[in-house]
Amino acid sequence: MFGWIIEGIDVELAFLESDIDKLILMTLPKDVYRNPITGKPIIVRLKRSLYGLKQAGELWYQFINTVIQQQGFKRLKHDQCVYVKRDLETGEVATIVVCSVDDILFLGNTQDTITAMIDHLKANVTNITGMGEVRRYVGVDIKRDLDRHTISLSQKPYTTTFVDQNIPDDMTSKPIPMSETMDYSKLGDGSVKPIQDKVGQLRYLADRTRPDISTAVGILGTAAANPTKAHLKGVEHLARYLKGTKDLALILGGDDQVVKLFGYTDASHLPDDSSKPRLGYCFFLNLTSGTIYARSVKDTTVSHSSCESEIKAIDNAIRMAIWLRGFLEELGFKQIEPTVLHTDSVSAKALADICNIGTNSSHLVMRINYIHECVEAGIIQLKYINTLNEVADILTKLLPVEAHERHSQFLLEGHNCQQPVVMPLIPKKRHKSDFTIDRQTGKWKHKLNGAK
């Protein structure tokens, strides 16, 4: 968004860099190493950490954490694999370091700060491979458009491999991830081979750059161990959808340099003949960027009503919003105004606003009070939005073609500078059919007398 330099390095054999923390003895491979005199296996004491040790990852983290902080970087409280260094004159964040095991990213507003940090790492770490300007990171292809201030994240090679492995070349593509008419609620009897490997591959894709397939992957995941032929058809259908959309990418950033967090939350009550709802929520940084976080998950408990399902979704979304607000503040983007959460549930919004807990909602007292307190404290603002404009709807259920394409575009490419169409609630003691929406003002207007 601000045109910062992004470079990366890869640490080869990273777990061998740190010293061992305990006395650990190891027998060398018997077929290769033996005492030349006695012929017995050779036992050695480890001086450095080794791949396969339970503490290897922790020792590497402690080592790289010390090396990075030696250069004046501060570890974030909200993500302890992200470090920031502030400018001494302005006090603003000037350099960011991100660690994903042995893949390290450097983001800065000047080349000198990044070069100094890389040189420091080279002086303390043995095997470092420099990637220069980052084009691929943890399996994600990265393309930057400095003129439009955007960064594009995609997994086209990974998607192509999955498609080639699961459908023949002559199969045509599909416009939606899964068929709405197919029954995926039943579990198999063991006659169909489990599909955990396929679901895992799809999950790796959905969680990173393709949130538009999250709901379909979640449905397949519920029966990954005991699938039916319908689930196999679902994998094939999803592969055909990916075949036609392999060029799609998640586009972040944009010309709108205002970082103002907002999100959508939704729930699908009784999905797939199940009493456990599917919850979905997503967040955006501004009106020109795609989603920075999207979640679609089947709840672990039963919901008695659609209102209860929506309350659960709002509760989960608020907790994520609070984490994101803290994370952004540590990066230098403090959220002064409340984070707007859009919901299409009138009952859930009213229950959270008024906090009128009765016999039908007494079991939700903790969730409702928590939501109400966040609203009263000015952290969250709930806004009602029409289902047609509820972007999180795609994260809770399978949609028809037109709705799926519309919400997918919002998720992947952003709002194109257009504000979400927030709908006012219908006036009390009036019938909905008596009113229509005035598109210029966005308010309800009576069809007969024009009263607003």
Long-range contacts (C-beta under 8 A, 24 or more apart in sequence): 1-149, 1-252, 1-253, 1-254, 1-257, 1-259, 1-285, 1-289, 2-109, 2-149, 2-257, 3-146, 3-149, 4-107, 4-108, 4-109, 5-106, 5-107, 5-108, 5-109, 5-110, 5-111, 5-114, 5-133, 6-105, 6-106, 6-107, 6-133, 6-134, 6-142, 6-144, 7-105, 7-106, 7-114, 7-118, 7-130, 7-131, 7-132, 7-133, 7-134, 8-103, 8-104, 8-105, 8-106, 8-131, 8-132, 8-134, 8-137, 9-103, 9-104, 9-106, 9-118, 9-121, 9-128, 9-129, 9-130, 9-131, 10-102, 10-103, 10-104, 10-128, 10-129, 10-131, 11-64, 11-102, 11-103, 11-104, 11-125, 11-127, 11-128, 11-129, 12-102, 12-127, 12-128, 12-129, 13-126, 13-127, 14-60, 14-64, 14-101, 14-102, 15-49, 15-50, 15-51, 15-53, 15-56, 15-57, 15-59, 15-60, 16-48, 16-49, 16-50, 16-51, 16-126, 17-48, 17-49, 17-60, 17-63, 17-64, 17-125, 17-126, 18-48, 18-49, 18-59, 18-60, 18-62, 18-63, 19-47, 19-48, 19-49, 19-59, 19-63, 20-46, 20-47, 20-48, 20-49, 20-59, 21-55, 21-59, 22-55, 24-53, 26-50, 57-101, 60-101, 60-102, 61-99, 64-99, 64-104, 64-125, 67-120, 67-121, 67-124, 67-125, 68-97, 68-99, 68-117, 70-120, 71-116, 71-117, 71-120, 73-97, 76-327, 76-330, 76-331, 77-326, 77-330, 78-323, 78-326, 78-327, 78-330, 79-327, 84-330, 84-331, 84-332, 85-113, 92-332, 93-331, 93-332, 96-331, 100-137, 100-138, 103-137, 103-138, 105-134, 105-137, 139-204, 139-208, 140-208, 140-209, 143-249, 148-253, 148-254, 148-255, 149-253, 149-254, 149-255, 149-257, 150-251, 150-252, 150-253, 150-254, 150-288, 150-289, 151-251, 151-252, 151-253, 152-249, 152-250, 152-251, 152-252, 153-208, 153-209, 153-249, 153-250, 153-251, 153-252, 154-209, 154-247, 154-248, 154-249, 154-250, 155-205, 155-208, 155-209, 155-210, 156-246, 156-247, 156-249, 158-204, 158-205, 159-205, 159-210, 159-242, 159-246, 160-246, 162-201, 162-202, 162-205, 162-239, 162-242, 163-239, 163-242, 163-243, 163-246, 166-198, 166-235, 166-236, 166-239, 167-236, 167-239, 167-240, 167-243, 171-236, 171-240, 171-243, 172-240, 173-240, 173-241, 173-243, 173-244, 173-245, 174-237, 174-240, 174-241, 174-244, 175-241, 175-244, 175-401, 175-404, 175-405, 176-241, 176-398, 176-399, 176-400, 176-401, 176-404, 177-212, 177-213, 177-215, 177-216, 177-237, 177-238, 177-241, 177-398, 177-404, 178-216, 178-219, 178-234, 178-237, 178-238, 178-241, 178-398, 179-233, 179-234, 179-237, 179-398, 180-398, 180-399, 180-400, 182-230, 182-233, 182-234, 182-237, 183-230, 183-272, 184-219, 184-220, 184-222, 184-223, 184-230, 184-231, 184-234, 184-272, 185-272, 185-273, 185-274, 186-223, 186-228, 186-230, 187-223, 187-226, 187-227, 187-228, 188-223, 188-226, 188-227, 188-228, 188-231, 189-226, 190-226, 192-226, 192-227, 192-228, 192-229, 192-231, 192-232, 193-227, 194-224, 194-225, 194-226, 194-227, 195-220, 195-224, 195-227, 195-231, 195-232, 195-235, 196-224, 196-225, 198-235, 199-224, 202-238, 205-242, 209-249, 209-250, 210-242, 210-248, 210-250, 211-250, 211-282, 211-291, 211-294, 211-296, 211-395, 211-411, 211-412, 212-245, 212-248, 212-394, 212-404, 212-407, 212-408, 212-411, 212-412, 213-238, 213-241, 213-242, 214-280, 214-294, 214-295, 214-296, 214-395, 215-278, 215-280, 215-296, 215-394, 215-395, 215-396, 215-397, 215-398, 216-398, 218-278, 218-296, 218-297, 218-298, 219-272, 219-398, 222-272, 222-298, 248-408, 248-412, 249-412, 250-290, 250-291, 250-412, 251-289, 251-290, 251-412, 251-413, 251-414, 252-285, 252-289, 252-290, 252-292, 253-288, 253-289, 254-286, 254-287, 254-288, 254-289, 254-414, 255-288, 256-286, 256-287, 256-288, 256-289, 256-417, 257-286, 258-286, 259-285, 259-286, 259-328, 259-333, 260-285, 260-286, 260-335, 260-337, 261-285, 261-321, 261-324, 261-325, 261-328, 261-335, 261-339, 262-339, 262-340, 262-341, 262-342, 262-420, 263-317, 263-321, 263-339, 263-340, 263-341, 263-342, 263-392, 264-341, 264-342, 264-343, 264-385, 264-390, 264-391, 264-392, 265-310, 265-313, 265-314, 265-316, 265-317, 265-341, 265-342, 265-343, 265-392, 266-310, 266-313, 266-343, 266-344, 266-345, 266-390, 266-392, 266-393, 266-395, 266-396, 267-303, 267-306, 267-309, 267-310, 267-312, 267-313, 267-345, 267-396, 268-309, 268-396, 268-397, 269-303, 269-305, 269-306, 269-309, 271-298, 271-396, 271-397, 274-298, 275-302, 275-303, 276-300, 276-301, 276-302, 276-303, 277-303, 277-309, 277-312, 277-313, 277-396, 278-395, 278-396, 278-397, 279-309, 279-312, 279-313, 279-316, 279-396, 280-313, 280-392, 280-393, 280-394, 280-395, 280-396, 281-313, 281-316, 281-317, 281-320, 281-341, 281-392, 281-395, 282-391, 282-392, 282-395, 282-411, 283-320, 283-321, 283-324, 284-414, 284-415, 286-414, 287-414, 287-415, 287-416, 287-417, 287-418, 287-419, 288-414, 288-415, 288-416, 288-417, 289-414, 290-411, 290-412, 290-413, 290-414, 291-411, 291-412, 292-324, 293-320, 293-324, 294-395, 294-411, 295-320, 295-395, 296-395, 296-396, 305-360, 306-345, 306-347, 307-345, 307-347, 307-348, 307-351, 307-361, 308-361, 308-364, 310-343, 310-345, 310-347, 310-348, 311-348, 311-351, 311-352, 311-364, 311-367, 311-368, 311-371, 312-367, 313-343, 313-392, 313-396, 314-341, 314-343, 314-348, 314-352, 314-371, 314-382, 315-367, 315-370, 315-371, 317-341, 318-370, 318-371, 318-374, 318-379, 318-380, 321-379, 321-380, 322-374, 322-379, 325-379, 338-375, 338-378, 338-379, 338-380, 338-381, 339-379, 339-380, 339-381, 340-380, 340-381, 340-383, 341-380, 341-381, 341-382, 341-383, 342-383, 342-384, 342-385, 342-389, 342-390, 342-391, 342-392, 342-420, 342-422, 343-382, 343-383, 343-384, 343-385, 343-390, 344-384, 344-385, 344-386, 344-387, 344-390, 344-393, 346-384, 346-425, 349-382, 349-384, 352-382, 353-382, 383-420, 383-422, 384-422, 384-423, 384-424, 384-425, 385-420, 385-421, 385-422, 385-423, 386-421, 386-423, 389-420, 389-421, 389-423, 391-420
